Amino acid sequence: MPPTLASLVQHSALKLTVRAGADRLDTPVRWAHASELADPVPYMDGGELLLVTATNLDAENAESMRRYVRRLAGAGVAGVGFAVGVNYDDIPTALLDAAEEADLPLLEVPRRTPFLAISKAVSAAIAADQYRAVTDGFEAQRELTKAALAGDGPADLLARLAAHIDGWAALYDTSGAVLAAAPDWAARRAARLTPDVERLRDRPAPASVVVGDSEDRVELQSLGTGRRARGALAVGTGAALGTAERYAVHSAVALLTLTTARSRSLQGAEQRLGAAVLRMLLAGQPDHARAVAGDLYGGLLDAPFRLLIAEAAAPAGFDLLTETMEAAAARSGEALLLVPEGERVVVLAADGGTAVAACAAYAEAQDDRAPREGAADDSDVIVGLSAPCGPIAVSAAYKQAEQALSVARRRGRALVEHEELAAGSVLPLLADDAVRAFADGMLRALYEHDAKGRGDLVASLRAWLSRHGQWDAAAADLGVHRHTLRYRMRRVEEILGRSLDDPDVRMELWLALKATEAAAPAED
């Protein structure tokens, strides 16, 4: 601890006596400074023990001393040391009363105690405190380093850090989820800071921010040295960090950053192995793929899994999506095979697992954030997800994911599952711009004919096709005679130059009508 007024009073060689402000002797002393100026405040930083003999003070004037003491207290002066036996045999009553009124500590300095002795005592105490802080900091660094090298994960490191700072500590992944906390009760407190961690993540590393209040002060430190943070460390204390505590936190940040970088290198090697496994699966060699996968990916191939293909407007999108899935898989102990492939990424993840769920949640949040029109956000991704499959069907799953990705791209959605396409209707696909252009070109002549009031050919064609060419039923739907309907269909053939006897023509006209309906605005 830094020196306090109490420690100076207890210093046997100084012989200081407390004359006012006895209840504030725990005030830290940053320095001892002698000044005979009538107003020394412009030259003070706060926290000083001001040493005076009152050479230039009107020390017996009550109002003058009241103004003098108020100025000192307002500047944050720790206290005043008054030397007796120099200009005054005792501390003037006006100064004593002013100090008691302002609750400013006032110490009597005997004539045989030089100011230099007080300054040396303060300086020695500060130096000793700094030495203790550095020593404690190095000891904390050694303990934290041992914990990091033990390879048992971050829990032990966080526990030792929490003990050194007399508070709590938590580690977050890039998504803002809590990976570990110490003591255990701190996990719930740390989880409430996820929004703050997410904001810190968007700032270039290293970065820090302080949140909370004086009774629950939390400092967040980003981990990593690159463009994006690779996680965050939170430390909670009841007061601002001291020198020793700051050493411990900085050591923890450095060690966790190194651990993260080492994990990224290992992850790169795992990705290369994963790419080899994926190539074998796509080549129809599941047995060879299992042999290469070993313990790392072997468990993934023993149960149904999903294949997803993701594209992003910018690398940041890949980073956020893959980090979200990796964090989810790590928390649940799932294997995740992730392979960058040019401007997209291919992932094998357990069917029904947390990684696929995290991907779906990420895509849903992206769809909810804003319409996918105009310029894409850097974090925007589109994902195609295959149906569940096994090792022998990866090639088919890859095609399914590509088809779903193509549909997601056309529909402006963040994620489409192949099962939606297989179990749903083909009609939503008619919203494609190319299909609408085809429909407009095919039916334009009929619409132009109807617009001139020469008949209702479009409605008649729709009724006739919907009734599969049954004249009586279609005529009844329209409320016209079947001969009128036959005439109209002949006019359709003449205008289009196509025969309605051709099933391909009927199919194209029906799809064109459906595409036109899909493009029409809904009525209120």
C-alpha positions as CSV (number, residue, x, y, z in Angstrom):
1,M,0.0,0.0,0.0
2,P,1.2,3.6,-0.6
3,P,2.1,5.7,2.5
4,T,-0.8,7.3,4.5
5,L,-0.9,10.1,7.0
6,A,-1.4,7.4,9.6
7,S,1.8,5.7,8.7
8,L,3.7,9.0,8.8
9,V,2.3,9.8,12.2
10,Q,3.3,6.3,13.4
11,H,6.9,6.8,12.1
12,S,8.8,7.1,15.3
13,A,11.6,9.3,14.0
14,L,9.3,12.0,12.7
15,K,7.5,12.8,16.0
16,L,4.4,14.1,14.2
17,T,1.3,15.1,16.2
18,V,-2.3,15.1,14.8
19,R,-4.0,18.5,15.5
20,A,-7.0,18.2,13.2
21,G,-8.7,15.7,10.9
22,A,-7.9,12.7,13.0
23,D,-10.7,10.7,11.2
24,R,-9.0,11.1,7.8
25,L,-5.5,9.7,8.6
26,D,-6.1,6.8,6.1
27,T,-5.7,9.3,3.3
28,P,-2.9,8.1,0.9
29,V,0.1,10.5,0.5
30,R,1.4,10.7,-3.1
31,W,4.2,13.2,-2.2
32,A,5.5,15.6,0.4
33,H,6.0,19.2,-0.8
34,A,7.1,22.3,1.1
35,S,5.7,25.7,-0.1
36,E,5.4,29.1,1.5
37,L,3.2,30.5,-1.3
38,A,0.0,32.2,-0.2
39,D,-1.7,30.1,-2.9
40,P,0.3,26.9,-3.8
41,V,-2.8,25.3,-5.5
42,P,-1.7,26.0,-9.1
43,Y,1.4,23.9,-8.4
44,M,-0.3,20.9,-6.8
45,D,-1.5,17.7,-8.4
46,G,-3.5,16.4,-5.4
47,G,-2.6,13.9,-2.8
48,E,0.4,15.9,-1.4
49,L,1.3,16.5,2.2
50,L,1.9,20.2,2.2
51,L,4.6,21.4,4.5
52,V,4.5,25.0,5.7
53,T,6.0,27.4,8.3
54,A,3.5,30.2,7.5
55,T,6.2,32.7,6.5
56,N,3.9,34.4,3.9
57,L,0.6,33.5,5.5
58,D,-1.7,35.7,7.5
59,A,-2.0,32.7,9.8
60,E,-3.9,34.5,12.6
61,N,-6.6,35.9,10.3
62,A,-9.6,33.5,10.6
63,E,-11.2,34.5,7.2
64,S,-7.8,34.3,5.4
65,M,-7.1,30.9,6.8
66,R,-10.6,29.7,6.0
67,R,-10.1,30.6,2.3
68,Y,-6.6,29.1,2.3
69,V,-7.7,25.7,3.7
70,R,-10.8,25.6,1.5
71,R,-8.5,26.0,-1.5
72,L,-6.2,23.2,-0.4
73,A,-9.0,20.8,0.4
74,G,-10.6,21.6,-3.0
75,A,-7.3,20.8,-4.7
76,G,-7.2,17.3,-3.1
77,V,-4.3,18.0,-0.8
78,A,-3.9,15.0,1.6
79,G,-3.0,17.2,4.6
80,V,-0.9,20.0,6.0
81,G,2.2,19.7,8.1
82,F,2.9,22.8,10.1
83,A,6.4,23.4,11.6
84,V,6.2,24.9,15.1
85,G,9.1,26.8,16.6
86,V,10.0,28.6,13.4
87,N,7.6,31.5,12.8
88,Y,5.0,30.4,15.4
89,D,5.6,28.5,18.7
90,D,2.2,26.8,18.2
91,I,-0.2,26.3,15.4
92,P,-2.3,29.5,15.1
93,T,-5.9,29.1,16.3
94,A,-7.3,30.5,13.0
95,L,-5.5,27.7,11.0
96,L,-6.6,25.0,13.5
97,D,-10.3,26.1,13.4
98,A,-10.2,26.3,9.5
99,A,-8.7,22.8,9.3
100,E,-11.3,21.4,11.7
101,E,-14.1,23.1,9.8
102,A,-12.9,21.7,6.4
103,D,-12.0,18.3,8.0
104,L,-8.5,18.6,6.5
105,P,-5.8,16.7,8.4
106,L,-3.4,19.1,10.1
107,L,-0.1,17.7,11.6
108,E,2.2,19.4,13.9
109,V,5.9,19.1,12.9
110,P,8.4,19.7,15.8
111,R,11.3,22.0,15.2
112,R,13.8,19.1,15.4
113,T,12.2,17.3,12.5
114,P,13.3,18.9,9.2
115,F,10.9,18.9,6.2
116,L,13.6,16.9,4.3
117,A,13.2,14.0,6.7
118,I,9.4,13.9,6.0
119,S,10.0,14.0,2.3
120,K,12.6,11.2,2.5
121,A,10.2,9.1,4.6
122,V,7.4,9.5,2.0
123,S,9.8,8.8,-0.8
124,A,11.1,5.7,0.8
125,A,7.6,4.4,1.6
126,I,6.5,5.0,-2.1
127,A,9.6,3.2,-3.4
128,A,8.9,0.3,-1.0
129,D,5.3,0.1,-2.1
130,Q,6.4,0.2,-5.8
131,Y,8.9,-2.6,-5.1
132,R,6.3,-4.7,-3.4
133,A,3.9,-4.1,-6.3
134,V,6.6,-5.1,-8.9
135,T,7.6,-8.2,-6.8
136,D,3.9,-9.2,-6.4
137,G,3.4,-8.6,-10.1
138,F,6.3,-10.9,-11.1
139,E,5.1,-13.5,-8.7
140,A,1.6,-13.4,-10.2
141,Q,3.2,-13.6,-13.7
142,R,5.1,-16.8,-12.7
143,E,2.0,-18.4,-11.2
144,L,-0.2,-17.5,-14.3
145,T,2.5,-18.7,-16.7
146,K,2.6,-22.1,-14.8
147,A,-1.1,-22.3,-15.1
148,A,-1.0,-21.5,-18.8
149,L,1.7,-24.1,-19.5
150,A,-0.1,-26.8,-17.6
151,G,-2.4,-27.2,-20.6
152,D,-5.5,-27.8,-18.4
153,G,-7.5,-24.9,-20.0
154,P,-8.1,-21.4,-18.8
155,A,-9.9,-22.3,-15.5
156,D,-6.8,-22.5,-13.3
157,L,-5.3,-19.3,-14.8
158,L,-8.5,-17.4,-14.1
159,A,-8.7,-18.8,-10.6
160,R,-5.2,-17.6,-9.8
161,L,-5.9,-14.2,-11.4
162,A,-9.0,-13.8,-9.4
163,A,-7.1,-14.5,-6.2
164,H,-4.4,-11.9,-7.1
165,I,-6.8,-9.1,-7.8
166,D,-9.1,-10.1,-4.9
167,G,-12.1,-10.2,-7.3
168,W,-13.3,-12.4,-10.1
169,A,-12.3,-13.1,-13.7
170,A,-14.0,-14.5,-16.8
171,L,-13.0,-15.4,-20.3
172,Y,-15.2,-14.9,-23.4
173,D,-15.1,-16.2,-26.9
174,T,-15.5,-14.1,-30.0
175,S,-19.3,-14.4,-29.9
176,G,-19.4,-13.0,-26.3
177,A,-20.2,-16.3,-24.7
178,V,-18.5,-17.1,-21.3
179,L,-16.0,-19.9,-21.7
180,A,-14.8,-20.0,-18.1
181,A,-15.1,-17.9,-14.9
182,A,-13.6,-17.9,-11.4
183,P,-14.9,-18.2,-8.8
184,D,-17.8,-20.2,-10.1
185,W,-20.5,-17.7,-9.0
186,A,-18.9,-15.1,-11.4
187,A,-20.2,-16.9,-14.5
188,R,-23.7,-15.4,-14.1
189,R,-22.3,-11.9,-13.4
190,A,-20.0,-12.3,-16.5
191,A,-22.9,-13.4,-18.7
192,R,-24.6,-10.0,-18.2
193,L,-21.7,-8.3,-19.9
194,T,-22.1,-10.0,-23.3
195,P,-23.4,-6.8,-25.0
196,D,-20.3,-4.9,-23.8
197,V,-18.0,-7.7,-25.0
198,E,-19.7,-7.6,-28.4
199,R,-19.1,-3.9,-28.7
200,L,-15.4,-4.3,-27.6
201,R,-15.1,-7.1,-30.3
202,D,-15.7,-4.5,-33.0
203,R,-12.8,-2.4,-32.0
204,P,-9.2,-3.2,-33.2
205,A,-7.2,-5.2,-30.7
206,P,-5.9,-4.5,-28.2
207,A,-8.7,-2.5,-26.6
208,S,-10.2,-2.1,-23.1
209,V,-13.2,-0.6,-21.5
210,V,-14.4,-0.1,-17.9
211,V,-18.0,-0.8,-17.0
212,G,-20.0,-0.9,-13.8
213,D,-19.7,1.3,-10.7
214,S,-17.3,1.9,-7.9
215,E,-18.7,-1.1,-5.9
216,D,-18.7,-3.4,-8.9
217,R,-16.0,-2.2,-11.3
218,V,-15.4,-4.5,-14.3
219,E,-12.6,-4.0,-16.8
220,L,-12.8,-5.7,-20.2
221,Q,-9.6,-6.4,-22.1
222,S,-9.7,-7.7,-25.7
223,L,-7.4,-10.7,-26.6
224,G,-5.5,-10.8,-29.9
225,T,-3.2,-8.5,-31.9
226,G,-4.8,-8.6,-35.3
227,R,-7.6,-6.8,-37.1
228,R,-10.3,-8.6,-34.9
229,A,-10.3,-9.5,-31.3
230,R,-10.1,-13.3,-30.6
231,G,-11.9,-13.1,-27.3
232,A,-12.0,-11.0,-24.2
233,L,-11.0,-11.1,-20.5
234,A,-13.2,-9.5,-17.8
235,V,-11.9,-8.7,-14.3
236,G,-14.2,-7.5,-11.6
237,T,-13.0,-5.7,-8.4
238,G,-14.4,-3.4,-5.8
239,A,-11.9,-0.6,-6.7
240,A,-9.5,0.5,-9.4
241,L,-6.7,-1.9,-10.0
242,G,-3.4,-1.2,-8.2
243,T,0.1,-1.6,-9.6
244,A,0.4,-5.3,-8.6
245,E,-3.1,-6.1,-9.8
246,R,-2.4,-4.4,-13.1
247,Y,0.7,-6.5,-13.6
248,A,-1.3,-9.6,-13.1
249,V,-4.0,-8.6,-15.5
250,H,-1.5,-7.6,-18.2
251,S,0.2,-11.0,-17.8
252,A,-3.1,-12.8,-18.1
253,V,-4.0,-10.9,-21.3
254,A,-0.6,-11.7,-22.8
255,L,-0.8,-15.4,-21.9
256,L,-4.4,-15.8,-23.1
257,T,-3.5,-14.0,-26.3
258,L,-0.6,-16.4,-26.9
259,T,-2.8,-19.3,-26.1
260,T,-5.4,-18.0,-28.6
261,A,-2.7,-17.6,-31.3
262,R,-1.4,-21.1,-30.6
263,S,-5.0,-22.4,-30.9
264,R,-5.4,-20.6,-34.3
265,S,-2.2,-22.3,-35.6
266,L,-3.5,-25.6,-34.4
267,Q,-6.8,-24.9,-36.0
268,G,-5.1,-24.2,-39.3
269,A,-3.5,-27.7,-39.2
270,E,-6.9,-29.2,-38.3
271,Q,-8.4,-27.4,-41.3
272,R,-5.9,-28.9,-43.6
273,L,-6.6,-32.4,-42.3
274,G,-10.3,-31.6,-42.6
275,A,-9.9,-30.6,-46.2
276,A,-8.2,-34.0,-46.9
277,V,-11.1,-35.8,-45.2
278,L,-13.7,-33.8,-47.2
279,R,-11.9,-34.6,-50.5
280,M,-12.0,-38.3,-49.8
281,L,-15.7,-38.2,-48.8
282,L,-16.5,-36.3,-52.0
283,A,-14.5,-38.9,-54.0
284,G,-16.6,-41.7,-52.6
285,Q,-13.9,-43.1,-50.3
286,P,-15.6,-43.1,-46.8
287,D,-13.3,-45.8,-45.5
288,H,-10.1,-43.9,-46.3
289,A,-11.7,-40.7,-44.9
290,R,-12.4,-42.4,-41.6
291,A,-8.8,-43.6,-41.4
292,V,-7.5,-40.1,-42.0
293,A,-10.1,-38.5,-39.7
294,G,-8.9,-40.5,-36.7
295,D,-10.1,-39.3,-33.3
296,L,-10.3,-35.7,-34.5
297,Y,-13.3,-36.1,-36.9
298,G,-14.1,-39.8,-36.6
299,G,-16.9,-39.2,-34.1
300,L,-18.5,-36.8,-36.6
301,L,-18.7,-39.5,-39.3
302,D,-20.3,-42.0,-37.0
303,A,-23.6,-40.2,-36.8
304,P,-25.8,-38.3,-39.3
305,F,-24.4,-34.9,-40.1
306,R,-25.2,-31.9,-42.2
307,L,-23.1,-30.3,-44.9
308,L,-23.4,-26.5,-45.3
309,I,-21.8,-24.2,-47.8
310,A,-21.6,-20.5,-46.9
311,E,-20.7,-17.4,-48.9
312,A,-20.0,-14.0,-47.5
313,A,-19.9,-10.4,-48.8
314,A,-16.6,-9.9,-47.0
315,P,-14.2,-12.0,-44.8
316,A,-15.7,-10.5,-41.7
317,G,-18.9,-12.5,-42.4
318,F,-17.0,-15.8,-42.5
319,D,-15.1,-14.9,-39.3
320,L,-18.3,-14.2,-37.4
321,L,-20.2,-17.2,-38.7
322,T,-17.4,-19.7,-38.3
323,E,-16.4,-18.4,-34.9
324,T,-20.0,-18.6,-33.7
325,M,-20.2,-22.2,-34.9
326,E,-16.8,-23.1,-33.4
327,A,-17.7,-21.6,-30.1
328,A,-21.0,-23.5,-30.0
329,A,-19.3,-26.8,-30.9
330,A,-16.5,-26.3,-28.3
331,R,-19.0,-25.7,-25.5
332,S,-20.9,-28.9,-26.3
333,G,-17.9,-31.0,-27.2
334,E,-19.0,-31.6,-30.8
335,A,-16.6,-32.2,-33.6
336,L,-16.7,-29.6,-36.5
337,L,-15.1,-30.0,-39.8
338,L,-14.6,-26.6,-41.4
339,V,-12.8,-26.2,-44.8
340,P,-12.3,-22.8,-46.5
341,E,-12.9,-23.2,-50.3
342,G,-12.0,-20.1,-52.2
343,E,-14.6,-17.4,-51.6
344,R,-16.8,-19.7,-49.5
345,V,-16.5,-22.2,-46.6
346,V,-17.7,-25.9,-46.4
347,V,-18.7,-27.3,-43.0
348,L,-19.7,-30.7,-41.8
349,A,-21.5,-30.5,-38.5
350,A,-23.6,-33.0,-36.4
351,D,-27.2,-33.1,-37.4
352,G,-29.3,-31.6,-34.5
353,G,-26.2,-30.3,-32.8
354,T,-25.4,-26.9,-31.3
355,A,-23.2,-25.8,-34.2
356,V,-26.0,-26.2,-36.8
357,A,-28.4,-24.5,-34.3
358,A,-25.9,-21.6,-33.9
359,C,-25.6,-21.2,-37.6
360,A,-29.4,-21.1,-38.0
361,A,-29.7,-18.5,-35.1
362,Y,-27.0,-16.4,-36.7
363,A,-28.8,-16.4,-40.1
364,E,-32.1,-15.6,-38.5
365,A,-30.6,-12.7,-36.7
366,Q,-29.2,-11.5,-40.0
367,D,-32.6,-11.7,-41.7
368,D,-34.2,-9.8,-38.9
369,R,-31.6,-7.1,-38.8
370,A,-32.4,-5.5,-42.2
371,P,-33.7,-6.3,-45.7
372,R,-31.0,-7.9,-47.9
373,E,-31.3,-5.2,-50.5
374,G,-28.7,-2.9,-51.8
375,A,-25.2,-3.0,-50.5
376,A,-24.5,-6.0,-48.3
377,D,-23.1,-5.6,-44.8
378,D,-19.6,-6.9,-44.2
379,S,-21.0,-9.5,-41.8
380,D,-23.7,-10.8,-44.2
381,V,-23.6,-14.4,-45.2
382,I,-25.8,-16.8,-47.2
383,V,-25.9,-20.5,-46.3
384,G,-27.1,-23.6,-48.1
385,L,-27.8,-26.5,-45.8
386,S,-28.1,-30.1,-46.9
387,A,-30.4,-32.8,-45.6
388,P,-28.9,-35.2,-42.9
389,C,-26.6,-37.7,-44.5
390,G,-23.8,-40.2,-43.8
391,P,-20.2,-40.6,-45.1
392,I,-21.3,-42.5,-48.2
393,A,-23.7,-39.7,-49.4
394,V,-21.5,-36.6,-49.0
395,S,-21.3,-36.0,-52.7
396,A,-25.1,-35.8,-52.9
397,A,-25.2,-33.6,-49.8
398,Y,-22.7,-31.2,-51.4
399,K,-25.0,-30.8,-54.4
400,Q,-28.0,-30.3,-52.1
401,A,-26.2,-27.6,-50.2
402,E,-25.2,-25.9,-53.5
403,Q,-28.8,-26.0,-54.7
404,A,-30.0,-24.6,-51.4
405,L,-27.3,-21.9,-51.5
406,S,-28.4,-20.9,-55.0
407,V,-32.0,-20.5,-53.9
408,A,-30.9,-18.5,-50.8
409,R,-29.0,-16.2,-53.1
410,R,-32.1,-15.7,-55.4
411,R,-34.5,-15.2,-52.5
412,G,-32.3,-12.9,-50.6
413,R,-32.4,-15.1,-47.5
414,A,-29.5,-15.8,-45.2
415,L,-30.1,-19.6,-45.0
416,V,-32.1,-22.2,-46.9
417,E,-32.3,-25.9,-46.1
418,H,-32.5,-28.4,-48.9
419,E,-35.4,-30.0,-47.1
420,E,-37.5,-26.9,-47.7
421,L,-37.0,-27.4,-51.5
422,A,-37.7,-31.1,-51.4
423,A,-40.8,-30.9,-49.2
424,G,-42.2,-27.6,-50.4
425,S,-43.7,-26.2,-53.6
426,V,-41.9,-25.1,-56.8
427,L,-44.0,-22.0,-56.9
428,P,-41.8,-19.9,-54.6
429,L,-39.0,-20.4,-57.2
430,L,-41.1,-18.4,-59.7
431,A,-40.2,-15.2,-57.9
432,D,-36.8,-15.3,-59.7
433,D,-36.3,-12.2,-62.0
434,A,-35.5,-14.4,-65.0
435,V,-38.8,-16.3,-64.6
436,R,-40.8,-13.1,-64.3
437,A,-39.1,-11.7,-67.4
438,F,-40.0,-14.9,-69.3
439,A,-43.7,-14.7,-68.1
440,D,-44.0,-11.1,-69.0
441,G,-42.7,-11.8,-72.5
442,M,-44.9,-14.8,-73.0
443,L,-48.2,-13.1,-71.9
444,R,-47.6,-9.5,-72.9
445,A,-49.6,-9.8,-76.1
446,L,-52.6,-11.3,-74.3
447,Y,-52.6,-8.5,-71.7
448,E,-52.3,-5.9,-74.4
449,H,-55.3,-7.5,-76.2
450,D,-57.4,-7.4,-73.0
451,A,-56.4,-3.8,-72.2
452,K,-58.0,-2.7,-75.5
453,G,-61.4,-4.1,-74.4
454,R,-61.5,-6.9,-77.0
455,G,-62.1,-9.8,-74.5
456,D,-60.8,-11.4,-71.4
457,L,-58.3,-13.8,-72.8
458,V,-55.9,-14.0,-69.8
459,A,-58.7,-14.9,-67.3
460,S,-60.2,-17.4,-69.8
461,L,-56.8,-19.0,-70.4
462,R,-56.3,-19.3,-66.6
463,A,-59.7,-20.9,-66.1
464,W,-59.3,-23.3,-69.0
465,L,-55.8,-24.5,-67.8
466,S,-56.9,-24.8,-64.2
467,R,-59.8,-27.1,-65.4
468,H,-57.3,-29.2,-67.4
469,G,-59.0,-28.2,-70.7
470,Q,-62.5,-29.2,-69.6
471,W,-64.7,-26.8,-71.6
472,D,-67.9,-27.0,-69.7
473,A,-66.3,-26.6,-66.3
474,A,-64.1,-23.7,-67.3
475,A,-67.0,-21.9,-69.1
476,A,-69.1,-22.3,-65.9
477,D,-66.3,-20.8,-63.8
478,L,-66.2,-17.8,-66.2
479,G,-70.0,-17.5,-66.6
480,V,-69.9,-17.8,-70.4
481,H,-71.0,-20.3,-73.0
482,R,-68.5,-23.0,-73.9
483,H,-68.6,-21.8,-77.5
484,T,-67.4,-18.4,-76.3
485,L,-64.6,-20.0,-74.4
486,R,-63.6,-22.1,-77.5
487,Y,-63.5,-18.9,-79.5
488,R,-61.3,-17.2,-77.0
489,M,-58.8,-20.1,-76.8
490,R,-58.5,-20.0,-80.6
491,R,-57.7,-16.3,-80.3
492,V,-55.1,-17.1,-77.7
493,E,-53.4,-19.6,-80.1
494,E,-53.6,-17.0,-82.9
495,I,-52.0,-14.2,-80.9
496,L,-49.3,-16.3,-79.3
497,G,-48.7,-18.4,-82.4
498,R,-48.6,-21.5,-80.2
499,S,-50.9,-24.6,-80.1
500,L,-52.7,-25.4,-76.9
501,D,-52.6,-29.0,-77.9
502,D,-48.9,-29.1,-77.0
503,P,-48.5,-30.1,-73.3
504,D,-45.2,-28.1,-73.1
505,V,-47.0,-25.0,-74.2
506,R,-49.8,-25.5,-71.6
507,M,-47.1,-26.0,-68.9
508,E,-45.2,-22.9,-69.9
509,L,-48.4,-20.8,-70.0
510,W,-49.5,-22.1,-66.6
511,L,-46.1,-21.3,-65.0
512,A,-46.1,-17.9,-66.7
513,L,-49.5,-17.2,-65.1
514,K,-48.3,-18.3,-61.7
515,A,-45.2,-16.2,-62.0
516,T,-47.3,-13.2,-62.8
517,E,-49.5,-13.8,-59.8
518,A,-46.4,-14.2,-57.5
519,A,-45.1,-10.8,-58.7
520,A,-48.4,-9.0,-58.2
521,P,-48.8,-7.0,-55.0
522,A,-51.1,-8.4,-52.4
523,E,-54.5,-6.8,-52.0
524,D,-55.6,-5.3,-48.7
